[in-house]
Amino acid sequence: MISDLIASFSRERPVLIAGPTASGKSALALAIAEAHGGVIVNADASQVYDCWRVLTARPSPQEEARAPHALYGHLPFDAPYSTGHWLRDVAPLLKAGRPIIVGGTGLYFSALTEGLADIPAIPADLRTRADALSLAALATDIDPQTATRIDMANRARVQRAWEVQHATGRSLTSWQNDTARPLLAKGQYTGIVMDSPKEWLTPRIGHRFGQMLSDGGLDEARAMQDRFDPSLPSCRAIGVAEAMAVLDGELTYAQAVEAATIATRRYAKRQRTWFRSRMPDWQRIASATLADR
């Protein structure tokens, strides 16, 4: 029973809920908040932007009305935002009441519980150079040790490693090895990972994007059509480019659903891999137990 599970959690410690997309983690966060109180805090890099609610599966206005929420949709589409920005935003929330931090961006959780290196800002001209390079070109110019520690299929992560290495003359791994103490150390939080097997998750992913488009996703894309810029992190959220392609007549509705579903499945696989390797001690909760909530 979910109520018994929630009752077993400490009411004082922050709760951290990580999981792949469509795994039911937001439903669990809301159930905890309604049972024990607390502020639900976003840990998803795509859900920080105000332009996408439906396409990034942000909590609905009705869900937000059921419990306090923070760091959702608080940024304009073109605002620069990094893991360091998120860590600075989340720090005061750790002292303002019991946070329930939920999302699928593994790097946010790792920075929170393992610490984040204090890397200097990247010069604008170097970032412009990096933006113009392909993922393959960036990947071939990253030190081997860093390449084993990041998601090499994630352009944002690869580009970040490339920029740090070229801006500072030190690898990202070198900077991370000099990391300061984390905001939340082991034993100071309840860590949960949603256990979402492929055979359970894949059908949900396939259904969800089609529902997103019909439930307002295309309207969101239409409102952003004249500002869409694929080089911006906000516009790289899965489903955004596909929705834009429907509006531009480049993809049919069915083709967009298929393309976004494939991209989401691949992303969910990378998320599961990250959570297994970086959060081995966190409690596993079967997503299927929340499916009908």
HELIX and SHEET records of a PDB file:
HELIX    1   1 ILE A    2  ALA A    7  1                                   6    
HELIX    2   2 LYS A   25  HIS A   36  1                                  12    
HELIX    3   3 PRO A   61  GLU A   64  1                                   4    
HELIX    4   4 THR A   83  VAL A   90  1                                   8    
HELIX    5   5 ALA A   91  LEU A   94  5                                   4    
HELIX    6   6 GLY A  106  GLU A  114  1                                   9    
HELIX    7   7 ALA A  124  ALA A  132  1                                   9    
HELIX    8   8 LEU A  135  ALA A  139  1                                   5    
HELIX    9   9 PRO A  144  ALA A  147  1                                   4    
HELIX   10  10 ARG A  155  THR A  168  1                                  14    
HELIX   11  11 LEU A  172  ASN A  177  1                                   6    
HELIX   12  12 LYS A  198  MET A  212  1                                  15    
HELIX   13  13 LEU A  213  GLY A  217  3                                   5    
HELIX   14  14 LEU A  218  MET A  224  1                                   7    
HELIX   15  15 PRO A  233  ARG A  236  5                                   4    
HELIX   16  16 VAL A  240  LEU A  247  1                                   8    
HELIX   17  17 TYR A  253  ARG A  278  1                                  26    
HELIX   18  18 SER A  287  LEU A  290  5                                   4    
SHEET    1   A 6 HIS A  69  ALA A  70  0                                        
SHEET    2   A 6 VAL A  39  ASN A  42  1                                        
SHEET    3   A 6 PRO A  99  GLY A 103  1                                        
SHEET    4   A 6 VAL A  15  ALA A  18  1                                        
SHEET    5   A 6 THR A 190  ASP A 195  1                                        
SHEET    6   A 6 GLN A 283  ALA A 286  1                                        
END                                                                             
